[in-house]
Amino acid sequence: MYLAEIIDEVLESKKDRIIGSPSYSYLCYELTAAFALKDPYFFRYETYEEYGIEDYAISGLYDMGKDTKHIIFNFSSEQSQFAISEEKWKEMRFAISQVCQHESIHQCQWQLRDPDAYELEPLEFRSVSSTIDEEQAYLSDADEIDAYAHDIAMEIKYYYPKKNPYKVLSSLTRHRKVWSYSYYKKTFKGQDWSHIKKRLLKKTFQWIPHIK
């Protein structure tokens, strides 16, 4: 994506201030401040009892009404800071960049539409459990297929840099680190999702040459 280099450059500029054991709030403050003069992303965190102290997850939300992009860290409620080594930062930087780019794709999708034609709902941050039907409906949406296809293309190039990305794409079931594709497989397990899969793989094929 065209924003990839900007996003990665901003993240890397904060490396020395983030590696160590930053508090959750400090981590979010530093990253929000880092992007303030570029393409703004607003970072926040949520804590969960079921997360171990070394566990984390990153998700995002695009607020169409306010045209703002939010990046949410999920951490353990057992502590208020997170240990980040050099190796952990490399992994986390990729995950942050991936979510930032995912939400920027949604922003671009929205900017091509007439906002008056849509009824917008208030943005909810806290994750809520959803039924499998809701999950399948979410992943069947054309916008999500496009954004997740970009995620898949990123994972192919990041986790399998020495392999031909198109060959990896043609055999995704043998490449376990393409987590976004595994998410689709798990969600549609036992269902005929061939039409969704076809579109997802086609979009991934189209994204591959644009991944830096």
C-alpha positions as CSV (number, residue, x, y, z in Angstrom):
1,M,0.0,0.0,0.0
2,Y,1.2,3.5,-0.7
3,L,1.2,4.4,3.0
4,A,3.3,1.5,4.0
5,E,6.7,3.3,3.9
6,I,5.3,6.3,5.9
7,I,3.8,4.1,8.5
8,D,6.9,1.9,8.9
9,E,9.2,4.9,9.0
10,V,7.1,6.5,11.8
11,L,7.0,3.3,13.8
12,E,10.8,2.8,13.5
13,S,11.4,6.3,14.6
14,K,9.9,5.4,18.0
15,K,11.8,2.2,18.4
16,D,14.3,3.5,21.0
17,R,11.5,5.1,23.1
18,I,9.4,2.0,23.1
19,I,11.8,-0.9,23.6
20,G,12.0,-1.9,27.3
21,S,8.9,-2.0,29.5
22,P,6.7,0.9,28.6
23,S,3.4,1.4,30.3
24,Y,0.3,0.7,28.2
25,S,-0.7,4.4,28.4
26,Y,2.9,5.6,27.5
27,L,3.0,3.2,24.5
28,C,-0.3,4.6,23.2
29,Y,0.7,8.2,23.8
30,E,4.0,7.8,22.0
31,L,2.5,6.2,19.0
32,T,-0.4,8.6,18.7
33,A,2.0,11.5,19.0
34,A,4.3,10.0,16.4
35,F,1.5,9.9,13.8
36,A,0.0,13.3,14.6
37,L,1.8,15.2,11.9
38,K,1.5,12.4,9.3
39,D,-1.6,10.4,8.7
40,P,-3.2,10.4,12.2
41,Y,-4.0,7.2,14.0
42,F,-5.3,7.2,17.5
43,F,-3.9,4.5,19.8
44,R,-5.7,3.1,22.9
45,Y,-5.6,-0.1,24.9
46,E,-8.0,-2.4,26.6
47,T,-7.1,-5.1,29.2
48,Y,-8.5,-8.6,29.6
49,E,-8.2,-11.1,32.5
50,E,-7.7,-14.0,30.1
51,Y,-4.5,-12.5,28.6
52,G,-1.2,-13.6,30.0
53,I,1.4,-11.0,30.7
54,E,3.3,-11.8,27.5
55,D,0.2,-11.9,25.4
56,Y,-1.1,-9.1,23.2
57,A,-3.3,-8.5,20.2
58,I,-3.9,-5.5,18.0
59,S,-7.1,-4.5,16.3
60,G,-8.5,-1.4,14.6
61,L,-11.6,0.6,13.9
62,Y,-12.4,3.2,11.3
63,D,-14.9,5.8,12.5
64,M,-16.6,6.8,9.2
65,G,-18.6,9.6,10.9
66,K,-15.5,11.4,12.2
67,D,-13.1,10.1,9.6
68,T,-10.7,8.8,12.3
69,K,-8.6,5.6,12.5
70,H,-8.2,3.9,15.9
71,I,-5.7,1.2,16.8
72,I,-6.5,-0.8,19.9
73,F,-4.0,-2.9,21.9
74,N,-5.3,-5.8,24.0
75,F,-3.1,-6.5,27.0
76,S,-3.3,-8.4,30.2
77,S,-5.1,-6.8,33.2
78,E,-2.5,-8.4,35.5
79,Q,-0.1,-5.5,34.9
80,S,0.1,-2.0,33.4
81,Q,3.2,-2.3,31.3
82,F,4.4,-4.6,28.5
83,A,7.9,-5.9,28.0
84,I,9.2,-5.3,24.5
85,S,12.5,-6.7,23.3
86,E,14.2,-6.1,20.0
87,E,12.7,-9.3,18.6
88,K,9.2,-8.5,20.1
89,W,9.4,-5.0,18.6
90,K,10.0,-6.4,15.1
91,E,6.9,-8.6,15.4
92,M,4.8,-5.8,17.0
93,R,5.9,-3.2,14.4
94,F,4.7,-5.5,11.6
95,A,1.3,-6.1,13.4
96,I,0.8,-2.4,14.1
97,S,1.7,-1.5,10.5
98,Q,-0.7,-4.2,9.2
99,V,-3.6,-2.9,11.2
100,C,-2.9,0.7,10.3
101,Q,-2.9,-0.2,6.6
102,H,-6.1,-2.2,7.0
103,E,-7.9,0.7,8.5
104,S,-6.5,3.1,5.9
105,I,-8.0,0.8,3.2
106,H,-11.4,1.2,4.9
107,Q,-10.8,5.0,4.9
108,C,-10.1,5.0,1.2
109,Q,-13.2,2.8,0.5
110,W,-15.4,5.3,2.4
111,Q,-14.0,8.3,0.7
112,L,-15.2,7.0,-2.6
113,R,-18.8,6.9,-1.4
114,D,-21.6,9.3,-0.7
115,P,-21.8,9.5,3.1
116,D,-25.3,10.8,3.0
117,A,-26.4,7.4,1.7
118,Y,-25.5,5.6,4.9
119,E,-26.8,5.6,8.4
120,L,-23.8,5.7,10.7
121,E,-23.9,4.0,14.2
122,P,-21.9,5.2,17.2
123,L,-18.4,3.8,17.4
124,E,-17.9,1.1,20.0
125,F,-14.4,0.3,21.2
126,R,-14.8,-2.6,23.6
127,S,-14.7,-5.9,21.9
128,V,-17.9,-7.9,22.1
129,S,-18.4,-11.6,21.5
130,S,-20.2,-12.3,18.2
131,T,-22.0,-15.3,16.9
132,I,-20.5,-17.4,14.1
133,D,-23.2,-16.1,11.7
134,E,-22.2,-12.5,12.6
135,E,-18.5,-13.4,12.0
136,Q,-19.3,-14.9,8.7
137,A,-21.4,-11.9,7.6
138,Y,-18.5,-9.6,8.6
139,L,-15.9,-11.5,6.6
140,S,-18.2,-11.8,3.6
141,D,-18.5,-8.0,3.3
142,A,-16.7,-6.8,0.1
143,D,-14.8,-4.1,2.0
144,E,-13.5,-6.6,4.5
145,I,-12.5,-9.1,1.8
146,D,-10.4,-6.3,0.2
147,A,-8.8,-5.3,3.4
148,Y,-8.1,-8.8,4.6
149,A,-6.7,-9.7,1.2
150,H,-4.2,-7.0,1.8
151,D,-3.4,-8.5,5.2
152,I,-2.8,-11.9,3.6
153,A,-0.5,-10.4,1.0
154,M,1.5,-8.7,3.8
155,E,1.8,-11.9,5.7
156,I,2.9,-13.8,2.7
157,K,5.7,-11.4,2.0
158,Y,6.7,-10.9,5.7
159,Y,6.7,-14.5,6.8
160,Y,7.9,-16.1,3.6
161,P,10.3,-13.5,2.1
162,K,12.5,-16.0,0.2
163,K,9.6,-17.7,-1.5
164,N,7.7,-16.7,-4.7
165,P,4.6,-15.0,-3.2
166,Y,2.3,-16.3,-5.9
167,K,3.4,-19.9,-5.2
168,V,2.7,-19.3,-1.5
169,L,-0.7,-17.9,-2.5
170,S,-1.5,-21.0,-4.5
171,S,-0.8,-23.3,-1.5
172,L,-1.9,-21.3,1.5
173,T,-3.1,-24.4,3.4
174,R,0.5,-25.4,3.7
175,H,1.7,-22.1,5.0
176,R,0.6,-21.8,8.6
177,K,1.8,-18.3,9.3
178,V,-0.7,-16.7,7.0
179,W,-3.0,-16.0,10.0
180,S,-5.6,-13.9,8.1
181,Y,-6.3,-16.7,5.7
182,S,-6.5,-19.2,8.7
183,Y,-9.1,-16.8,10.3
184,Y,-11.3,-17.1,7.2
185,K,-10.9,-20.9,7.1
186,K,-11.8,-21.3,10.8
187,T,-14.8,-19.0,10.5
188,F,-16.2,-20.7,7.5
189,K,-15.3,-24.3,8.6
190,G,-18.1,-26.7,7.5
191,Q,-19.6,-24.1,5.1
192,D,-19.4,-23.6,1.4
193,W,-17.4,-20.4,1.1
194,S,-16.0,-21.1,-2.3
195,H,-17.4,-17.8,-3.8
196,I,-15.9,-15.8,-0.9
197,K,-12.6,-17.7,-1.1
198,K,-12.3,-17.0,-4.8
199,R,-12.8,-13.3,-4.3
200,L,-10.4,-13.2,-1.4
201,L,-7.6,-15.0,-3.3
202,K,-8.2,-12.8,-6.4
203,K,-7.9,-9.7,-4.3
204,T,-4.7,-11.0,-2.6
205,F,-3.2,-11.7,-6.0
206,Q,-3.9,-8.1,-7.0
207,W,-2.4,-6.7,-3.8
208,I,0.8,-8.7,-3.8
209,P,2.8,-6.4,-6.3
210,H,1.9,-3.4,-4.2
211,I,3.2,-4.8,-0.9
212,K,6.6,-3.2,0.1
